Amino acid sequence: MPIKSINDLLQPSLADGKSISKSYSVMAHMLVAWFGGPLGASLFSIINLRQMGVAKRYKKTCATLFILSLIAILLPILIVLEQIQLPSALILGDLKGTSKIGMRLLGVLIYGLFYLVFSRYYIASDQIPSNPPSSWKVGVACALIGGFVALALILSIGVRVTI
């Protein structure tokens, strides 16, 4: 990548010479991961990577992490169905409450996996001297989608268990 001006020296660079745009803030990622669970976290991270211009180059990696988040949704459901036995110290009240907290923790874990895999892009994006883009609309939509899907699955399984 040829240097045309002094400002080109001040921009972060990556090994493949592609420029990226500013990423959403880490706090926005954490809030969406906490309230949206694994599905909300993976949707928000994929939208963020697409906005940064990274998702097109790593379609298989993004798809793999998305499928992993779908599998992560099943873990709290299996806890509710009592297919996976938890130690009594880990059960917080009832199994539904435990599975809700489990969904939130798995959401944060999925975001951590996205950050770990794409850390060089997130770090390079943090070096761009501008404010992060507004993530309100996208973040709320992803958190609602992920949260409602997880809650609907937990409640539907819970209804089947109690009948």
C-alpha positions as CSV (number, residue, x, y, z in Angstrom):
1,M,0.0,0.0,0.0
2,P,1.8,3.1,-1.1
3,I,2.1,6.1,1.2
4,K,0.5,9.2,-0.4
5,S,0.6,11.6,2.6
6,I,1.7,11.9,6.1
7,N,-1.8,10.9,7.3
8,D,-1.3,7.5,5.8
9,L,1.5,6.8,8.3
10,L,-0.9,7.6,11.2
11,Q,-3.6,5.1,10.2
12,P,-3.5,1.6,11.6
13,S,-2.5,-1.1,9.2
14,L,-3.1,-4.8,8.9
15,A,-1.1,-7.5,7.3
16,D,-3.4,-7.8,4.2
17,G,-3.4,-4.1,3.6
18,K,-7.2,-3.7,3.8
19,S,-8.6,-0.8,5.7
20,I,-11.3,-1.2,8.3
21,S,-13.8,1.1,9.9
22,K,-14.4,1.8,13.5
23,S,-16.1,-1.0,15.5
24,Y,-18.9,-0.7,18.0
25,S,-17.8,-0.2,21.6
26,V,-16.9,-3.1,23.9
27,M,-19.6,-2.0,26.4
28,A,-22.2,-2.3,23.6
29,H,-21.0,-5.8,22.9
30,M,-21.2,-6.8,26.5
31,L,-24.7,-5.4,27.0
32,V,-26.0,-7.1,23.9
33,A,-24.3,-10.4,25.0
34,W,-25.7,-10.2,28.5
35,F,-29.3,-9.4,27.5
36,G,-29.4,-11.1,24.2
37,G,-27.6,-14.3,25.1
38,P,-25.5,-16.3,22.6
39,L,-27.7,-15.6,19.6
40,G,-27.8,-11.9,20.2
41,A,-24.1,-11.7,20.8
42,S,-23.3,-13.6,17.6
43,L,-25.7,-11.5,15.5
44,F,-24.3,-8.3,16.9
45,S,-20.7,-9.4,16.4
46,I,-21.4,-10.5,12.8
47,I,-23.1,-7.2,12.0
48,N,-20.2,-5.3,13.6
49,L,-17.6,-7.3,11.6
50,R,-19.6,-6.7,8.4
51,Q,-19.6,-3.0,9.2
52,M,-15.9,-3.1,9.7
53,G,-15.4,-4.8,6.4
54,V,-14.1,-8.1,7.8
55,A,-17.0,-10.5,7.6
56,K,-16.8,-11.0,3.8
57,R,-13.2,-12.3,4.1
58,Y,-14.1,-14.7,7.0
59,K,-17.5,-16.1,6.1
60,K,-16.7,-19.7,7.2
61,T,-15.3,-18.5,10.6
62,C,-18.4,-16.3,11.2
63,A,-20.7,-19.2,10.2
64,T,-18.9,-21.6,12.5
65,L,-19.2,-19.2,15.5
66,F,-22.8,-18.6,14.7
67,I,-23.5,-22.3,14.7
68,L,-21.6,-22.6,17.9
69,S,-23.9,-19.9,19.4
70,L,-27.0,-21.9,18.3
71,I,-25.5,-25.0,20.0
72,A,-24.8,-22.9,23.1
73,I,-28.6,-22.1,23.3
74,L,-29.2,-25.8,23.8
75,L,-27.2,-26.1,27.0
76,P,-29.5,-24.2,29.3
77,I,-32.5,-26.0,27.7
78,L,-30.9,-29.4,28.5
79,I,-30.5,-28.1,32.0
80,V,-34.2,-27.3,32.2
81,L,-35.0,-30.8,30.8
82,E,-32.7,-32.2,33.4
83,Q,-30.6,-34.0,30.8
84,I,-27.5,-32.4,32.2
85,Q,-27.2,-32.7,36.0
86,L,-25.9,-29.6,37.8
87,P,-24.4,-29.6,41.3
88,S,-26.8,-28.2,43.8
89,A,-24.5,-25.3,44.5
90,L,-24.9,-24.1,40.9
91,I,-28.7,-24.1,40.9
92,L,-29.9,-20.6,41.7
93,G,-33.5,-20.9,42.9
94,D,-35.2,-22.9,40.1
95,L,-33.9,-24.4,36.9
96,K,-35.5,-21.7,34.7
97,G,-33.6,-19.0,36.6
98,T,-30.4,-20.9,36.4
99,S,-30.9,-21.4,32.7
100,K,-31.5,-17.7,32.1
101,I,-28.3,-16.8,33.9
102,G,-26.6,-19.6,31.9
103,M,-27.8,-18.0,28.7
104,R,-26.4,-14.7,29.7
105,L,-23.0,-16.1,30.6
106,L,-22.9,-18.1,27.4
107,G,-23.7,-14.9,25.5
108,V,-20.6,-13.2,27.1
109,L,-18.6,-16.3,26.2
110,I,-19.6,-16.2,22.6
111,Y,-18.7,-12.5,22.4
112,G,-15.3,-13.5,23.9
113,L,-14.8,-16.1,21.2
114,F,-15.6,-13.5,18.5
115,Y,-13.2,-11.1,20.1
116,L,-10.5,-13.8,20.5
117,V,-10.7,-14.9,16.8
118,F,-10.9,-11.3,15.4
119,S,-8.8,-9.6,18.1
120,R,-6.3,-8.0,15.6
121,Y,-9.2,-6.3,13.8
122,Y,-10.8,-5.0,17.0
123,I,-7.4,-3.7,18.3
124,A,-6.7,-2.0,14.9
125,S,-10.2,-0.5,15.0
126,D,-9.6,0.9,18.5
127,Q,-6.6,2.8,17.1
128,I,-8.7,4.8,14.6
129,P,-9.1,8.3,16.2
130,S,-12.8,8.7,16.0
131,N,-15.9,8.0,18.0
132,P,-17.5,4.5,17.6
133,P,-20.6,4.5,15.5
134,S,-24.0,4.5,17.3
135,S,-25.0,1.0,18.1
136,W,-28.4,1.7,19.7
137,K,-30.7,0.4,16.9
138,V,-28.6,-2.6,16.0
139,G,-27.8,-3.5,19.6
140,V,-31.4,-3.3,20.8
141,A,-32.6,-5.3,17.9
142,C,-30.0,-8.1,18.4
143,A,-30.6,-8.2,22.1
144,L,-34.4,-8.4,21.6
145,I,-34.1,-11.1,19.0
146,G,-31.6,-13.2,21.0
147,G,-33.4,-12.6,24.3
148,F,-36.9,-13.5,23.0
149,V,-35.7,-16.6,21.1
150,A,-33.9,-17.8,24.2
151,L,-36.8,-17.0,26.5
152,A,-39.3,-18.6,24.2
153,L,-37.3,-21.8,24.0
154,I,-36.8,-21.9,27.8
155,L,-40.5,-21.2,28.5
156,S,-41.8,-23.7,25.9
157,I,-39.5,-26.4,27.2
158,G,-40.6,-25.4,30.8
159,V,-44.2,-25.7,29.9
160,R,-43.7,-29.1,28.4
161,V,-41.9,-30.2,31.5
162,T,-44.6,-29.0,33.9
163,I,-47.5,-30.6,31.9
